[in-house]
């Protein structure tokens, strides 16, 4: 599933799409996936010079979720360790902590893509195999 997102409604739209895609998974797993996706989309909207592209790849029988968020910025996110008093700068640390793995593709002439993978519990075993 690929979705083009714009402006401040982008994180909300991304959360709704992900909840719909993962409807058969365990609620705790859905919330972790939603949090990580929201962090990447918010970063893309704030720092990405306009439109962000969300790509959700989900294999229910394998319990594997891959989320990619692309934008037009050449600035790559930095893993920070903000002080307790700082309001921003925790997004990538959250993604690193809760995801199975994450990374950055690019930057290249089109921008960059930040992605994560999450191994979900086998809550959707009855769903058909395949990627959406």
N, C-alpha and C positions, 0 to 999 in steps of 0.2 A: 504494500500500500504506500503510495507516494502522495504527499499533500504539500501544496505551496502555502506558506503562512506569511502574514504581514502584520506588522504593528503589535500593539499591546494585547490584542485578543489571541495572539498566537499561542502562548502557553496554555490558556484555557482550552482552545480548540485541540491542541495536541493531547492534553490530558483526557478529553472526552473521546477522541479517536482511539487512544490506547486502552482506555477502560472498555470500550466496545470490542476491540480486537481480543482482549484477554478475559472476556466475561466469564469464561468457564474455569479460570484459574483461581487459586486460593486468594482470598481478599488481601492478605498480608503481602503476597508476591505482587499483586496488582499495584498496591500502594507504593512499593519500592520502585517498580518500573515507572509508575507515574511521576514520582519524585525525580528520578534521574532524567527522564525525558523533559520534564518541566525545566530543570536546571539547564540542560543543553539548549532548549528552544529559547529560554529567556536570554541566555548569553548571546545567541545568534541574533536575536532581535535588537538587543542593546548595542552590541559591538559589530554586527554584521552588515551594515550599510544597506538596509532595506529588507528584501524578502529572504526568508529562510525556507529551506526545503526539508521536510520531515519524511523519512523513509522507515517504515516499520516492516521488519521481516520476522515472521513467527512460524515456528515448526512445533505445533502442539504435542505431537507424539514424542518428540525429542526433548520437549520442555525448554527449547532454546528461543530466546528473543534477541534480536539485533535491532538497535535503533541508530539511525544515522541522521545527523542534522548538518546540512550544508548551508553556507552563506557566502557572500561575495568579498568578505574581508580577508586580507592576507595576514592579519594579526592572529597568532595562535594563542589559545588559552594557556595560562600558567598555573601550575599547582602552587597554591599559596598556603601559608599558615598564619591567618590573620589573628590578631589579638582578640580577646573576648569583647573588647569595646568596639571593634570594627563591625560595621553593619554588612559589608559586602566581602566577597573574596573566598567564599566557602564552596561554591558550586562544583568545581572540579575535584576538590577533596572529597565531597560527598559521592560523586560519581566513582572516584577511585576506590573508596571504602566499600561501597555496596555492590558494585558491578563485578561480574566474573573477570572481565577485562575491558579495557577501553583504549582509545588511541585517536590520533589525528592523521588524516590523509591530506597531504598538501602542506603548505599552500602552493597553488599553481596559478595559472593565468585567470582561472575562474573563481578562485577563492580557496576555501578549505572545507573539510568535512570532519566533524567530531562525532565519534561513535562509541557505543558501549554494547556489550553482550551481557546477558543475564541468564543464568541457568535457573529455570523455574521448577518448582516441585511438579511432579507428574499429575497435576490436577485436571488436565484436559486430555486424558488418554483416549476418551471416546470420540474426540474430534477427528476429522479426516486429516490424513497426513498431507503436508505441503506447506508452502510458504504463501503468506498473503501479502 
